[in-house]
Amino acid sequence: MSDRSSVLQTRTVRAAHPLAERDEPSPVDSDITRPIAVQTVFQDIAKTFEISFVPELFEDMRHRPSYLNTAWTLFKDEMNLECLDRRTKRVIALAVSTNEAGNFFIAAMPDAFCRSALDPATGEKLLSTIRFFKAFDRYLSGIMPAIAFGRRHGREQLFARRISEL
């Protein structure tokens, strides 16, 4: 088995001036100490989409580097991003970003994406992919839907039912 310590290394940058140190971390501090594996995936996302930000679909996965890497690889393959033109890649990046209310743009404005900017099949594929990632993310975090089950039903039956509903 290989040494995994190199995958999860973090870098911390100390303030050069003692007065610059704070008790509470700033948003910039969290970027500085982010695991290198996450930074690598984020760089690949920005490079592939040819943008300067990371869409929230992937930003929300930053706390699980292995999941982020796998999800990004699957997303790239499923959406065939390597073969798309620059405009389409940017539209997809915007579609999987969220608005101020926290809704993905493609879900908040489906007509703008599925009929105008993207073809309907690509729009539906994006929506399905978002639903899948969000359902799996809820499963990983242990948040299950409020379904009335008797005490004899275990977590396994609930998970099997959720999978069958997808």
VENMO-V744015 format. One record per residue. N is the residue number from 0. SS is DSSP state (a for helix, b for strand, c for the rest). Layout:
n:N ss:SS
n:N ss:SS
//
This chain:
n:0 ss:c
n:1 ss:c
n:2 ss:c
n:3 ss:c
n:4 ss:c
n:5 ss:c
n:6 ss:c
n:7 ss:c
n:8 ss:c
n:9 ss:c
n:10 ss:c
n:11 ss:c
n:12 ss:c
n:13 ss:c
n:14 ss:c
n:15 ss:c
n:16 ss:c
n:17 ss:a
n:18 ss:a
n:19 ss:a
n:20 ss:c
n:21 ss:c
n:22 ss:c
n:23 ss:c
n:24 ss:c
n:25 ss:c
n:26 ss:a
n:27 ss:a
n:28 ss:a
n:29 ss:a
n:30 ss:a
n:31 ss:a
n:32 ss:c
n:33 ss:c
n:34 ss:c
n:35 ss:a
n:36 ss:a
n:37 ss:a
n:38 ss:a
n:39 ss:a
n:40 ss:a
n:41 ss:a
n:42 ss:a
n:43 ss:a
n:44 ss:a
n:45 ss:a
n:46 ss:a
n:47 ss:a
n:48 ss:a
n:49 ss:c
n:50 ss:c
n:51 ss:c
n:52 ss:c
n:53 ss:c
n:54 ss:c
n:55 ss:a
n:56 ss:a
n:57 ss:a
n:58 ss:a
n:59 ss:c
n:60 ss:c
n:61 ss:c
n:62 ss:c
n:63 ss:c
n:64 ss:a
n:65 ss:a
n:66 ss:a
n:67 ss:a
n:68 ss:a
n:69 ss:a
n:70 ss:a
n:71 ss:a
n:72 ss:a
n:73 ss:a
n:74 ss:a
n:75 ss:a
n:76 ss:a
n:77 ss:a
n:78 ss:a
n:79 ss:c
n:80 ss:a
n:81 ss:a
n:82 ss:a
n:83 ss:c
n:84 ss:c
n:85 ss:a
n:86 ss:a
n:87 ss:a
n:88 ss:a
n:89 ss:a
n:90 ss:a
n:91 ss:a
n:92 ss:a
n:93 ss:a
n:94 ss:a
n:95 ss:c
n:96 ss:c
n:97 ss:b
n:98 ss:c
n:99 ss:c
n:100 ss:c
n:101 ss:c
n:102 ss:c
n:103 ss:b
n:104 ss:a
n:105 ss:a
n:106 ss:a
n:107 ss:a
n:108 ss:c
n:109 ss:a
n:110 ss:a
n:111 ss:a
n:112 ss:a
n:113 ss:a
n:114 ss:a
n:115 ss:a
n:116 ss:a
n:117 ss:c
n:118 ss:c
n:119 ss:a
n:120 ss:a
n:121 ss:a
n:122 ss:a
n:123 ss:a
n:124 ss:a
n:125 ss:a
n:126 ss:a
n:127 ss:a
n:128 ss:a
n:129 ss:a
n:130 ss:a
n:131 ss:a
n:132 ss:a
n:133 ss:a
n:134 ss:a
n:135 ss:a
n:136 ss:a
n:137 ss:a
n:138 ss:a
n:139 ss:a
n:140 ss:c
n:141 ss:c
n:142 ss:c
n:143 ss:c
n:144 ss:c
n:145 ss:c
n:146 ss:c
n:147 ss:c
n:148 ss:c
n:149 ss:c
n:150 ss:c
n:151 ss:c
n:152 ss:c
n:153 ss:c
n:154 ss:a
n:155 ss:a
n:156 ss:a
n:157 ss:a
n:158 ss:a
n:159 ss:a
n:160 ss:a
n:161 ss:a
n:162 ss:a
n:163 ss:a
n:164 ss:a
n:165 ss:c
//
